[in-house]
Amino acid sequence: MLNPKTNWRGIACALAASAVVGACSNKAANQQSAAGALDTGALRMNGTPAAAGPAVQVTRTDSKSVSRATQFELTAENFSKFLAAADSIVALEARDPSVRAYLGTNLVDAGSTDADAGLRWLQANASVTKAINSAGLPVEDYFIESIAIADADRFIGNPSAAPPTPTLGKNAEFLRSHQADVERLRAMREGKPAVTVTP
């Protein structure tokens, strides 16, 4: 008989792998991916971005982070830090033209086949790293949490999109009570002004 923990871990890894493989089914996406390009199929699934935070670009070589995101549990503490980091990045981008130019780079043109290309690209900018760290998060946690938030948000919108893992179910439940924050993250990511509703 399979160990339940091992079984769920296997399912989570299979889900991550199938998401990466499924995203590459388009011939044009395959041609771009062969050059280390940004996997546009992975970026948007069912109309939802594969990452929730501003400045995060998930590439085909970020499969380790995608897999780790399936086990990343959202909490009030790490979600609060994530929001603070996202706010810091948006503020930094608004005031620093060099950061704005850096974050405006589309990794489709990077041609990198290095492992963890999206994560390494984010870590490579000292100003962005400092903004994320100032919120109390390592860049790697920000990157992984961004994927975990997008996965949970996608699951809320379409529960049949993937078998619910214990972490995904918990994360979706957590996000159900934080929809205003999810909308604010979406607005940040799309470069739209965030609307804050006060009672």
C-alpha positions as CSV (number, residue, x, y, z in Angstrom):
1,M,0.0,0.0,0.0
2,L,1.3,3.5,-0.9
3,N,2.2,5.9,1.8
4,P,-0.4,8.8,1.6
5,K,2.4,11.4,1.9
6,T,4.4,9.8,-0.9
7,N,1.2,9.4,-3.0
8,W,0.3,13.2,-2.7
9,R,3.9,14.2,-3.4
10,G,3.8,12.1,-6.5
11,I,0.5,13.6,-7.6
12,A,1.9,17.1,-7.0
13,C,5.0,16.4,-9.1
14,A,2.9,14.8,-11.8
15,L,0.7,17.9,-11.9
16,A,3.6,20.2,-12.2
17,A,5.1,18.1,-14.9
18,S,1.9,17.8,-16.8
19,A,1.4,21.6,-16.6
20,V,4.8,22.2,-18.1
21,V,4.3,19.5,-20.8
22,G,0.8,20.6,-21.6
23,A,1.9,24.2,-22.0
24,C,4.3,23.2,-24.7
25,S,1.7,21.6,-26.9
26,N,1.5,24.5,-29.2
27,K,4.1,24.3,-32.1
28,A,5.0,28.0,-31.9
29,A,5.4,27.8,-28.1
30,N,7.7,24.7,-28.6
31,Q,9.8,26.6,-31.1
32,Q,10.2,29.5,-28.6
33,S,10.8,27.1,-25.7
34,A,13.6,25.4,-27.6
35,A,15.5,28.8,-27.4
36,G,14.8,29.0,-23.7
37,A,11.9,31.4,-24.2
38,L,9.2,32.3,-21.9
39,D,6.5,29.6,-22.0
40,T,3.4,31.6,-22.8
41,G,1.3,28.5,-22.3
42,A,2.6,28.3,-18.7
43,L,2.1,32.0,-18.2
44,R,-1.7,31.8,-18.8
45,M,-3.8,28.8,-18.0
46,N,-7.6,29.1,-18.5
47,G,-7.0,32.9,-18.9
48,T,-5.2,33.1,-15.5
49,P,-1.5,34.0,-15.2
50,A,0.8,31.3,-13.9
51,A,2.2,33.8,-11.4
52,A,0.4,36.3,-9.3
53,G,3.1,38.7,-8.3
54,P,4.5,41.6,-10.2
55,A,7.9,41.0,-11.8
56,V,7.6,37.2,-11.9
57,Q,8.1,35.5,-15.2
58,V,7.8,31.7,-15.2
59,T,9.9,30.0,-17.9
60,R,10.0,26.4,-19.0
61,T,13.2,25.9,-17.0
62,D,11.5,26.9,-13.7
63,S,10.0,23.4,-13.2
64,K,11.6,23.1,-9.8
65,S,9.9,26.2,-8.5
66,V,6.6,25.1,-10.1
67,S,6.9,21.8,-8.3
68,R,7.8,23.4,-5.0
69,A,4.8,25.8,-5.4
70,T,2.5,22.7,-5.2
71,Q,3.7,22.2,-1.6
72,F,3.9,25.9,-0.5
73,E,1.2,26.6,2.0
74,L,-0.2,30.1,2.2
75,T,-0.5,31.7,5.6
76,A,-1.6,35.1,6.9
77,E,2.1,35.9,7.7
78,N,3.7,34.9,4.4
79,F,0.8,36.3,2.3
80,S,1.1,39.6,4.2
81,K,4.9,39.7,3.4
82,F,4.1,38.8,-0.2
83,L,1.7,41.7,-0.6
84,A,4.3,44.1,1.0
85,A,7.0,42.8,-1.4
86,A,4.6,43.3,-4.4
87,D,3.8,46.9,-3.2
88,S,7.6,47.6,-2.9
89,I,8.3,46.3,-6.4
90,V,5.5,48.4,-7.9
91,A,6.7,51.5,-6.1
92,L,10.3,50.8,-7.1
93,E,9.4,50.3,-10.7
94,A,7.4,53.6,-10.7
95,R,10.3,55.7,-9.4
96,D,13.3,53.9,-11.0
97,P,13.5,53.9,-14.8
98,S,16.3,51.3,-14.9
99,V,14.2,48.9,-12.8
100,R,11.2,49.7,-15.0
101,A,13.3,48.8,-18.1
102,Y,14.6,45.6,-16.5
103,L,11.2,44.4,-15.4
104,G,9.8,45.3,-18.8
105,T,12.2,42.8,-20.4
106,N,10.3,39.8,-21.9
107,L,12.2,36.6,-21.3
108,V,11.0,35.3,-24.7
109,D,14.0,37.2,-26.1
110,A,16.5,36.0,-23.5
111,G,17.2,32.7,-25.1
112,S,18.3,31.2,-21.8
113,T,18.2,27.4,-21.3
114,D,19.7,27.7,-17.8
115,A,17.8,26.0,-15.0
116,D,15.5,28.3,-13.0
117,A,15.9,31.1,-15.6
118,G,12.9,33.1,-14.4
119,L,13.9,32.9,-10.8
120,R,17.6,33.7,-11.5
121,W,16.5,36.7,-13.7
122,L,14.5,38.1,-10.8
123,Q,17.4,37.5,-8.3
124,A,19.9,39.2,-10.7
125,N,18.5,42.7,-10.1
126,A,19.9,44.0,-6.8
127,S,17.2,46.7,-6.4
128,V,14.4,44.2,-6.9
129,T,16.0,41.8,-4.6
130,K,16.4,44.5,-1.9
131,A,12.7,45.5,-2.3
132,I,11.6,41.9,-1.8
133,N,13.9,41.2,1.1
134,S,12.8,44.4,2.8
135,A,9.3,42.8,3.1
136,G,10.9,39.9,5.0
137,L,10.9,37.4,2.1
138,P,13.8,35.8,0.2
139,V,13.4,36.2,-3.6
140,E,13.0,32.5,-4.1
141,D,10.0,32.4,-1.6
142,Y,8.4,35.4,-3.4
143,F,8.8,33.6,-6.8
144,I,7.4,30.3,-5.5
145,E,4.6,32.0,-3.5
146,S,3.6,33.9,-6.7
147,I,3.1,30.6,-8.5
148,A,1.2,29.0,-5.5
149,I,-1.2,32.0,-5.3
150,A,-1.9,31.8,-9.1
151,D,-2.4,28.0,-8.8
152,A,-4.9,28.4,-5.9
153,D,-6.7,31.2,-7.7
154,R,-7.0,29.1,-10.8
155,F,-8.4,26.2,-8.7
156,I,-11.0,28.5,-7.2
157,G,-12.1,29.5,-10.7
158,N,-12.1,25.9,-12.0
159,P,-11.9,23.1,-9.3
160,S,-11.8,20.4,-12.0
161,A,-8.7,21.9,-13.5
162,A,-6.5,19.7,-11.3
163,P,-7.0,17.1,-8.6
164,P,-7.0,18.9,-5.3
165,T,-3.8,18.3,-3.3
166,P,-4.0,18.9,0.4
167,T,-1.9,22.1,0.0
168,L,-3.9,23.4,-3.0
169,G,-7.2,22.9,-1.3
170,K,-5.9,24.8,1.8
171,N,-4.5,27.6,-0.3
172,A,-7.8,27.9,-2.3
173,E,-9.7,28.1,1.0
174,F,-7.3,30.8,2.2
175,L,-7.6,32.9,-0.9
176,R,-11.4,32.8,-0.9
177,S,-11.3,35.2,2.1
178,H,-8.6,37.4,0.4
179,Q,-10.2,38.0,-3.0
180,A,-9.7,41.8,-2.8
181,D,-6.0,41.2,-2.3
182,V,-5.9,38.8,-5.3
183,E,-7.7,41.5,-7.4
184,R,-5.1,44.1,-6.3
185,L,-2.3,41.7,-7.3
186,R,-3.9,41.2,-10.6
187,A,-4.1,44.9,-11.2
188,M,-0.4,45.3,-10.2
189,R,0.6,42.6,-12.6
190,E,-1.3,44.1,-15.4
191,G,0.1,47.6,-14.6
192,K,-3.4,49.0,-13.8
193,P,-4.0,51.3,-10.9
194,A,-5.3,49.3,-8.0
195,V,-8.7,50.3,-6.7
196,T,-9.0,50.2,-3.0
197,V,-12.5,50.1,-1.6
198,T,-13.0,51.4,1.9
199,P,-16.2,51.0,3.9
